[in-house]
Every structure is written in structure tokens, then in C-alpha cells.
Amino acid sequence: MSGSRRPRLTLAVVALSAVATLTACTQSTVAGTPLAAPALKSGADQAGQAGQADRSDNPDQADQSAAGQRAPGNRVPAPPGLTGASGLPTPGQCFNSAEFVPLDCAQAHEAESISSGQLPADLPAEYPGEEVLRSAAVPPCRAALTDYLGGQDADATRLQVWAFWPSQRGWRDSDRWLLCSVIEVGSDGQPVRRTGSLRNALADGKFNAFQRCSAGSPSKDAQLTMTGCDQPHLGEALPSVLPLGKPTDPVPSAEAMNNAAREHCDRAMTAYLGASGRQDVWTTWRMPNAMSWAEGFTNITCYAEAVRLVTGTMRGIGTAPLPG
């Protein structure tokens, strides 16, 4: 790639979904079932979905803007100044999608680089399909995310991977770079412009600052709308994400995932609430489907779900009334 060309890249923001199905409101534990990945929708919890490629009939024209979406809904222009992999922000540097210029993380920014490298050498010479690229790019980015954040509970937070790779034109020029970054997602499903680094953001009990709460039902809704945990909400993701394996492993059956989740999530909720046997809060979980498993979403995320909207955290309430 020459220094005079505009960069050609594809970008994807991905977040775990999978749905838990309510079996009976009177039960304290609600079993989960996998869900076919839904289309991207702003403000929703996606099932391992990445930004969709620009489908222009003219591939060169499509390359003049980012061949993808930043977060659900907003198209991003191709950032200037990137020549192959040499201009990629390095781990610990921050950037904005419009400029893609490395920034000190003390400045306002959207994303923070957590790793960079090359896509697998065995990918086809012709530009692969979106599913192939996601499966190649997202798992190493998710592994880097866990290391960078200093904890494995990212799927229970508003912190998500943002992966970049070459677009079709860059691919024709033999570009194979991969950039992994982390963003904080707001209640509108868009990246939050923030200051400060997210390195070790989940270490040393910092989970609460980024905890994911849902306005809708974790046990019923195909897509979860995130909201602040100090706002009216039904679900609170628990700081006890359960790893089930590697993306290269066979996908466990729904029965196996439910069996693994049931005891784990019940224990997690008892520890979270500081009490067991409540009739107004039940345990549920969301688990990967085959597509999201291949993209590195191999965890189960446990939720505490209230019978009504609450306006404060349920953490540590014991046997006290629900907040709000």
C-alpha cells in the first residue's frame, strides 16, 4: 500500500448476545437457549454481530468509505493517514474513528488500541466473506481484551471489542493487518467519547464502574437494550462470566450449557445479592450460538433479573426490598 492512498479498512464492533428463555416466572432459575444472531440494531445487545460490509456494486467506490459500521447505525468515513500496518495505533494509544490518529488516552477518544498483528496466513487470496473474516479477527481480539482489561468479565460490562482489518482494495494490495481495540458502549449502543485508559479496567474490583444493566428482560428479549444501572432496569449482569471452551472446540449442546450455567449462575447470584431464595429476583443467563461461538464468544453471562423495574443496584441487598 503506497503512502499516497487513503486507507482501506473494514471495522466491526462485536458484543455477546444469546438469549435465555423464561420457563416460569415463579421459578428462581431460568434456563437459557441459544439464538440465531439478529441484525444489528442501535442500542441493543448483539449476538456476536460485526458491522456489515458496504455492499456497493463498485468495490473501489465502497473503499472510499469504511466498508462497515462502527457500532450499530453510524457509518464511519475511511480514516486518513494509514499506510498498511505501519500507521496503526499501538497498544495503549487511543484514537477516534474519523481521524484514526494516535492520541494520548488523556484526550477525549472513542477507542483504545489493545493489540495489533496479522490475520492468519491461510486465509484465501480472494477477499473472504464477512463471516470468515470475523471468525479470523474477533477471537484473537477477544483474547487480547481479557488480558488488557485484567479480567474475564468483559461480557458482563459495557466494554467491547472493536476490530479492524483491510477492506477489499487493501486485500488486493496484500494487506493482512489486524487491529484490536476496546470501546465503552453507551445506552444508545454507540461508542462513548471518554478520557483515560481502560488498561486493567476490570482488575482490583473495578467491575462496578462498567457493569452492564438491561432495561428489558434478559430472559425474554432477543436483544438487550443497555442502560445505566442507576436508571430503571430489570437485569444486572453478574461479575462471574463462565468460560466454556475455545472457538476451535465443538459448540456444546444447549443442554450442556444450561447444566453448566444453572449451578454456576445460582451461586453467582447468591454471592451478588448476599441472600438466596428470593421470590422477586431470579437467575437467568445468556449463552452463545454457533455463529458467536466461532467468533470467540464462548462464555455464559449470568444475570439477576427482577420481577419489576428497579432504579438502583441489587448488589448486596440481602433480604431487603428491591431498590426503587
N, C-alpha and C positions, 0 to 999 in steps of 0.2 A: 504494500500500500504506500503510495507516494505521499510526501508531506503536503502537497497542494490539494489533495482530495478531501472532501468532507467525510467524516467517519460514517461507516455503515454498521449499524448495530441493531440487535434485537434485544428487548428487555422484557423482563417478566417479574411480576410480584406474585408471590405464592403464599397461600395460607391454608392451614389444615381445616378441612370440614369433615364430613361423615356425620351421620345423623343417628340419634338414639330414638327409638320408638316407644312411646308411652304405652305400657300394657295395662296399667290400672292406677288411678290416682291415689288409691288407698294404700298402695304398696310403698315401702320405704326405698326400694331399689327398682330402677327402671332399666331393662335390658336395652342394649344398643343394636342397631343393624346398619350395614354399610349402605351407602347411597351412591348412585351414579352421579358423576361430577356435574353440577349445574353450571349454567352460563354465568359469566361474571356479572355482578350487579353491584352498584355503588352502595357502600355502607354495609355490605353483607360479609358473612364468614364463608369463604370459598372452599370448595373441596379440592385442594391441590391444584387450582387452576392458575395458569400463567396468562399474561397478556397475549391477545391473539394477533397474529401477524397481519400486516397490511395486505389486503387482497387485491391491490391494483393489478390490472392486466399488464401494465408496463412495469417490469421489475426495477428498471432504473429509476422510474418516477417514484416508485414505492420507496426506494432507497434514499430519496431526498428528505424524508422524514423518518422518524424512528418506526421501524416495521413492527410495531407493537404498542402496548399500552402500559403506562406507568403503574397505576393502580386502577381499579375498575372505573372506567369512564373517561379519563383525561388523556388525549393523545399528546405525545411529547415530541417536539422537533429534534432532529438529529443534533447532538451537541457538537460544537466546533472544536478543532484543535487536536483531535485524537488521531494519531498515526499508528495503525497497528496496535500492538500491546504496549508500545513504549510510552504512550501518554496516559495509561490507566492510573487512576488514583491508587496509591499503595495502601496496604493495611494501616488503619489508624488515621488516614486522611478522609476528610468529608467533602461533599460536593452537592450541587443542585443539578437537576435533570436538564434545565435549559442551557447551562453553560458547560457542565462537566469539567469544570476547572477545580483542581485540588484546593481545598480550603483547610485552614486550621479549624478544628471542631468547636472552638470557642465562638466562631462566627455562625450566624443562622444558616442552616442547611437542611436538606431533606434526607440524605443518605450518608452512610459511613462505610467505607471500604473495609472488608474483613479478610479477604484473600483474593489473589489473582493467580492465573495459571493458564494452562492449555486444556482444551477439550480432548477427549480420548482420540488417539491416533487412528483407531479402527472405524471412525465414522465415515460414511460414504463420501466419495469425491463430489458427487452432486449434492446440492443443498438438501439436507434431510428435512423430513416433515417436522411439524411443531412438537408432536408427541415424542419423537426420537430425541430432539434437542433438549426438551425439558427433562427427559429421563437421564440424559448425559450431564446436564448442567446443575440441576437442582440438588441431587443427593450430595455432591461434594460441598455445595454451598451451605446446605443444612448442617453438615458435619462441622464446617468451619464456624457456623453460627453458634453451635453449642460450645465450642472451645472459646470463642471470642467473648461470649456473654458470661462465661464462667458458671454455667448451669444448664441442665437439660430440660427446663420447664418453659422454653420459649413458646410452645404451642398453647400454653395457658395464659399468654400475655399478648399485648398489642405489638410486640416486636416480631418482625417478619423478614424473611429473605427477599432481596431484590437482586435478581440475576441478570447479567448482560452477556451477550455473545454476538458474533458477527452476523450481519444480515446477508442476504443472497449475494449482493455485489461484493462485499468483503470476503465472503466464502469463495467466490470465483477467483479472488486475488490471493487465495491460500491463507487468509486469516483464520485462526482457530483459537483465539484467545477467549478466556472466560474471566469475568469479573464478578465477584460475590460481594454484596453489601447488605447492610441491615437498615431497616427503617422502622420508625414508630408510626403506627396507623391510628388515625383519629376515628371518632364515632361516625364520620361521613365516609369511611373506607379509604381516605386519601392519606398520603404521607404527611406527617406533621413537620412543619418547619421548627426545628429545635436547636438548642445550643448545648454544647457539652458532648463528650464522648460516651458511647454505650459499652465500651470495653469493661468487662466484668460487671455488667449491669444487673446480672442475676446472682452474683456472689454475695455472700455475707448478709443474707436476709433482705435483699433489695427487691424481692419479687413484688411486694405490695404496690410499689410505685408504678408498675406496668401491668398489673393484673387485668385480665380480660373479664368483663361482665357483659351480659347479654340482655337486651330489652325484651327479647322474645324467649320462647321456651326451648331450652337445649334438648328436651326430649321429644319435641313435636316439629320444630321448624327445620326445613331443609337447609335454609341459610340463616345464620345468626347475625342480627344487627348488633354491633358492639355499641356500648355506651359507657360513660363513666360510672365507676362503682359507687359514686355519691349521688347518682341520678337514679330515677325509678328503674328497677331491673328485676328480672326473675331468676337469672342464673349467674353463678360466680364460679369461674374456672378455678380448680384447686391446684396448689403447688405440689403436685405429685403425678407428673406425666409418667405413663407406663410404657417403656420401650418393649417392642415385641420381636424385633429382629432387624435384619438388614434388607435394603431394597432388592438385593440379589437372592434373598431367601424366598421360598414359596409363600404366597399370601395365606395366612391362617384362615380357617373357616370362621364363619360368623359365630358358630357355637364355641369354638376355641377362644376367640377374642372375648366373647361375653363371659365365659368361665373365668378367664384371666382377670377381666375388669371387675367382676362383681365383688370379689373379696377385697381386691386392692382399693377400689374406689370407696367401698364402705368404710374401710379403715381410714382412708384419707379424709373422708367427710367427718368421721367421729373426731379425729385429731383437729380438724379445722374448726368445727363448731364447739368442741370441748364438751360434747354430750352425744349420746346415742339414743335411738328410739323415738325421736321427734316425729310427730304426725303431720307437721306443717312444712317440713323440708324433706326431700328425698334425694337419693343419689342417682345420677344418670351419667352417661359417658358418650363420647363421640369417637368413632373409630374409622380407620382408613378403608377405602375401597381399593379395587385392583389398580386403578389408574394412579391414585395418590400414593399407594404403596410403592409403585415403580419410580415415583418421583422423590422418594425418600421420606414420605410421611408414614412412618412405621410405628407410630405411638398411639396410645389411647389417652384422651384428655378427659379427666373426671370433672363433673360439675355438681355443685349443690344447687338444687332448684327449689324455690319457694312456691307455696300454693297461691301466693298473691305477690304483687309488686312490692318491693322493699326499697327504701331510699337511703339505706346505709349498709355497711358491710355486715354479713352474718358471721364473720370470723370471730370466734371466741364468745358467742352469745350464750353458750351453755343451755340452760333451760329457761332463759329469759324470753319475753315476747319477741317476735320478729321486729326488726327496726322499721320505723316509719309506718 
